[in-house]
């Protein structure tokens, strides 16, 4: 959420770290006659990470406010604060004071200034997870497991059919374009996959399709899938993994006798 403050706009934009904690980061924009000028981001020291993004964003906002107040108070160089609970506590790294650009020429009031880009338009891998609603390690792990087991089962079913039909090259070319539902039905007919395993595979497929075709959650962005991921039962993932293990066993060549 953008925070107007003393001629600046503070945009908390904390970054997720490799260890799962969050580094407080605040983007700043200086306002002059309605023109917003982006400033270099303010970053806390690495030791000041927080457990959740909400905590980190709250600290980033306080850090930015204290920085702005330092600029006004000193009228020169200001330093990034590392602890939101201690306004005025400087770090070792100074940050240049924002400069107000010269006033632009007067424009026709009817000309609408272009909208400034939003942070959501700039994606990194951690930012991507946040954008689609995966705001915890557990949700990221469940999402990854679902996509991994679905992709693996998709491939295993095709390989099992190819082996049964004794023509791997032709079967792969023919069946690869079929929906997984059709391939599973054919595999059951040919006794390549048991009905129980087939149901587990289709359950995984339905869960994966739910990510793509689910109805947007009220109050959330249309691309948010956090709620859908949370609804995927661990039992569904377990059964999908067991089905994959069964197909792998069936595809392994029989052990040769000595």
PyMOL commands that set and color helices and strands:
alter all, ss='L'
color gray80, all
select helices_A, chain A and resi 46-48+53-74+119-121+125-131+137-164+168-175+180-189+195-213+226-231+234-251
alter helices_A, ss='H'
color red, helices_A
select strands_A, chain A and resi 2-5+8-12+15-16+22-23+25-32+35-43+78-81+90-95
alter strands_A, ss='S'
color yellow, strands_A
deselect
rebuild
show_as cartoon
